[in-house]
Amino acid sequence: MFADLRRDCATELLELNASGYAIGGLSVGEPRSLSMEMTEVTTPLLPRDRPRYVMGVGMPEELPEYVARGVDMMDCVLPSRNARNGCLFTSSGRVIIKQARYKADPGPLDANCRCLTCRTYSRAYLRHLFQAGEMLFSTLATIHNLKYYLDMMRQMREAILLGRFRAYLDNVRNSAVESS
């Protein structure tokens, strides 16, 4: 987490003339602000015409922040790990499916989502599967969380292409402030 070493590493990597560049070591327990700072130090040094990839980051509200810092791709176990543990990301915030309020809830997990899970199963049924320890829950929850992430990335791509990414980022930041 030393800016001078990050710069030196990026400069040496450029000699490889690689098809893309990975920025690692940013998700091992350090404060997220430090991870963002190291990304800001590194991405301007890497070619803009090659993919810039950050390994292991990804709460939904963080993805636009990394994109704003020049990152093209990210990966993380979080959507599937959180899904398996009953934390689902929705357009109205996180749903912790084990909560009793979902026991008889006939509604879809997220009315704004068109994934298989949301089109087919109720919150009550998903809660039942989770409480019963059924493997089907993990599959359905992961399908949903991955769709949520893919939709978010699609929205960012569209905002960039339309020249509206700054407004998109401001909206995400304002939503994060309101939900905290």
N, C-alpha and C positions, 0 to 999 in steps of 0.2 A: 504494500500500500504506500509506496514511495513514488511520487510523481517523476522524479529524475530517472528511476529505474524503468518505469513504464515507458517513458520517452525513449530511453536507450534501446529497450527491447523492440518497440515499434519500429525504430529506425533500422535496426539490424534485420528485422523481419522483411522489410521492404526489399532487401537484397535478394530475397527468394523469388521475387516477382510471381507470387502465388496467385491462384485463381480467386482466393478469398482469404480473409484474415479473422482469426478467433481472438477474442479478448477473454482471458480466463482469470480464475482466482477472485471472482467478484461476488461469490455467494457462499462464503465459508464462515458466516457468522458475524462479519463486520457490519457496522451501521450502514444502512442503505445509502445515507448521504455520502459516505466515503466511497461506496461502490459507484455512485453517480459521478463523483468528483474524478475518480480514476478513469471512468469512461470518457468524461469530458477532456481529459488530458490525452487520451489515446486516439480516439476516433479522428480528430483533425489531421493526424499524421498518416493515416491509412488512406489508400486510394479511394476516391469517391465512386470510381467505376467498377469496383470489386465489392462483393458482399462483405459486410462487417458483422460478425457474429459474436454475441455474448452468451457464454455458457452458464446455465443454471440460474437464470433470473426469471421472476415472473408472477408476482401478484398482479391481477388485472390492472389495477390503477398504476402500476409501475411501468407497464409496457409502453404507453405513450411517452413516458419520461425518457426511456432509453432511445426510442425512435427520435425524439427531439434532440438527442445528443449524437445522432448520426448512426445509430445501430439499425441494421437491416433485418437481422434475424436473432431470435432468442429461442432457448429451449429450457424446459424445466419439468421436473416430476410433479410439480404442485397441482396441476389440474387433475391428474389421475389419483395422486395420493390423497388430496383433499376429498375427491369424490368417494373413494373407498372408505374414508372416515366420516362421511355424511355431511360434508360442507360443499354446497352447490352454489355456483355463481349465477346470479340472475340479473335481469335488467332492473330489478327493484332492490338489489342488494343480495347479501349472502343469505342462504337458507340453510339452517342446521336442521336436517330432516328428522332427527330423533326427538325434537321438541314435541311435547304433547299436543300443541295446537294443530299439528298436521294429522292427528290420528283419524279424524273423520273428514278431512278436507278433500272435496271431490275435484278441486281445480287442478289445472296443469301446474307443473313446477314453475314454468315461466310462460305466461300467456303471449309474450312477444317472441318466443323462440319456436322454430319450426323443426327442431330435431325430432328424431323418432321417440325419444323419451317424453318430451313435452306434448307431442301430438297423440300419444297412445296411453300414457299412464298418469294417474292422479297422484297428488302429493300423499294422500292416505295410503295408496298402494305402495309407493316408494318407501314410505316410512315403515310399513309392514315388512317389506323385504329387508330393509336395514335392520330392524329390531329382531327379525328371525335369523339374521346372519346368512341370508341367501346370497350366493354369488351373483345372481342376476342383478342385484342392486348395484354392485360394483361396476358391472358392465354398462347398465343404463345410466348411472351417474357419470361415469367417465365419458360416455358418448355425449351427454349434455355438456359437461364442462369443456370438453374439447371443441364442441360446436360454438360455445360461448367465446372461447379464445379465438377461434378462426373468424367468427363474425367481427370481433373487435379488431383483428388485424386487417380484415377486409375494409372496415370503416376507416381505419387509418390510411390505408392505401388510397381509398377513394378521396379522402380529405386532402391528401398530398397532391393527387392528380388534379384536383379542382382548385388548388391553391388555398385551401381552407384548413390546413393542419393546425395553425395557431389557434383558431377558434375552437377546433376539436379539443386541443390540449387544454385550453382554458375551461371548457365545459367539463372535462374529466376532473381537472383540479378543483373546480367549484363543487362538483358532485361529491368528491372525496371529503371536502371540508364540511359539507352539509351532513354527511353520514357519520362524521366523527363526533 
